[in-house]
Amino acid sequence: MTEQQKVHPVSEEFAANAWADKEKYLSMYQQSVDDPQGFWAEQAKRLDWSKAPTQIKHATFDADNVDIRWFEDGELNACYNCLDRHLERRGDQPAIIWEGDDPSDSKTYSFRELHARTSQLANALKSMGVGKGDTVTLYMPMVPEASMAMLACARIGAIHSVVFGGFSPDALAQRVVDAQSKVVITADESIRGGKHVPLKENVDAALTREGTDVVDKVLVVKRSGGEIDWHEGRDVWFHERVDEQSSDCPAEPMNAEDPLFILYTSGSTGQPKGLKHTTGGYLLHAALTHQYVFDYQEGEVYWCAADVGWITGHSYIVYGPLANGATTLMFEGVPSYPTPGRIGEVIDKHHVSILYTSPTAIRALMAHGDTVMDSSTRNSLRLLGSVGEPINPEAWEWFHRVIGNSKCPIVDTWWQTETGGIMIAPLPGAVDLKPGSATRPFFGVLPALVDNEGNILEGASNGNLVILDSWPGQARSIWQNHERFVQTYFSAYPGKYFTGDGCRRDEDGYYWITGRVDDVINVSGHRMGTAEIESSLVAHQAVAEAAVVGYPHDIKGQGIYIYVTLGDEYEPSDELKKELTQWVRKDIGPIASPDVIQWAPSLPKTRSGKIMRRILRKIAANETDGLGDTSTLADPSVVQDLIENRANR
Ligand code: 6R9
């Protein structure tokens, strides 16, 4: 039997205590599809509404009128749902367990403490002129203040835009300007794997860029105590301003369709897109999936090892778990620091029941061999989860056997920044697992496969993954650019949401995501548009032309492979490679570091001048035998040169 055919059946013991067994999953799924209005009206009751919704779903994917609304006459506050409503029953229960980069550093906030501190911060934001509908940009380390800042915004109806701390000043500036944020919240430095990253210095640099004068105040958390420049009148210490506030701050009642946050993500073309998520539907989807997919049981410690700068951190470190009154662990560091066994040690230290991480992290641990987990027992673990990219069956089995002691189901969860929450994943008490498959759709999700002409494929098939109807957590638009939203997601296959992913469905109806079919690459679970990296490169004076593709990488899933054509007066050299690498890191951020640069005297193009990326991808992957049809190339000899000089051997 090949790894791909292995099945891990649901254990009866697990199913007996789970939120959903086979029967329940099937009946709830069927109801969600047959009667979405009734199903979601019922589910919405898990949230506390200041005005209960009577209008449930209103959505059309029609390309000339994409319009998505859920619970549109309902009113609620996301922060209230994550904190206030738990105070009576769970006031003293840990809400956030924070584990610092240094293993001797950890801290716990009960729901009561988190509520008080978040309310103070909300008042501090008000004192800086932030009100309902304003945007606030967060550029923060993985510290509890990051979650508080998100929740404090939600409390007063402000819209947060979290920018991952690994982005460069330019990338940050671009996002601040697009969102028009008056306030930026940051820290002096972040600390990861013992290294300090100068966040405040990056903010200072970002705020010298054009258009950033909209920023009025910068609120600075003291994390490392490292030295920073101070801009009198603009910069405000977090502890000074927040400490002096009252911890009484009423939660602003918001319409279900008021924006909760913007989150930027990369697409195949142009600038990053600010996906707009709204309050009611998003929170419901995050909470419901958190309960059912992770089978979260009262009192358990749950750990999502993502960064709050990504959608996974939004939905599954902050909103989903806290809305459910769960204890959510937040980890500042990196899995391999100070030793490769750290993940297991954190699990033992805090008695973690559920671990949600990425294939990249798993493969990096796996490279150390089975003994890497010898410093821990991980006996508290009950369930494992994976997200961000396809997980290869070998990594799945290793995760199951070594980290999970062969006793924990693994939920492989497929979803996107755009979907707000998990879309395809097994409910662990209900669905037999096949390593490498995200398995079956969540309640209310209608996946389908289409061919390139848009015809729906039936049965076992391979095609482009689309979703046929709306679900509550769906992004409503791209910030200030609805036209681009429609163009990006609803024009390729009119009437359907196009995910950008390729997918296979097997004879049992299981979904196997095969990866992006557009010009987006997924490096260590981080999404990047090849166009963004290309435009950064061509801005360098030596570069005449550049093409960027992904190639298979053992640990990262995909690596970044760059073909560069130099201007006439420049010569290839190792120094220049280093310089271009630094250039991209500085321009976009370390996550966009090129793995391989190949000098290309010219690039393969069609007669109409289009770069043939298909060919470049094959060369980068070392698959030069099956290059396919090259007859449309303007100059086929270009390809031979690239093959002979390929840099990835
Ligand atoms: C949540 C998140 C989305 C893209 C998505 C797909 C890939 C995510 C996956 C997966 C296979 C999984 N992806 N989860 N591919 N199996 N379980 O990662 O959001 O950063 O927007 O990335 O990631 O290609 O389209 P985001």
Residues whose N, C-alpha, C, O or C-beta is under 5 A from the ligand:
A	BS01	6R9	S386 V387 G388 E389 P390 I391 D412 T413 W414 W415 Q416 T417 A438 T499 D501 I513 G515 R516 G525 R527
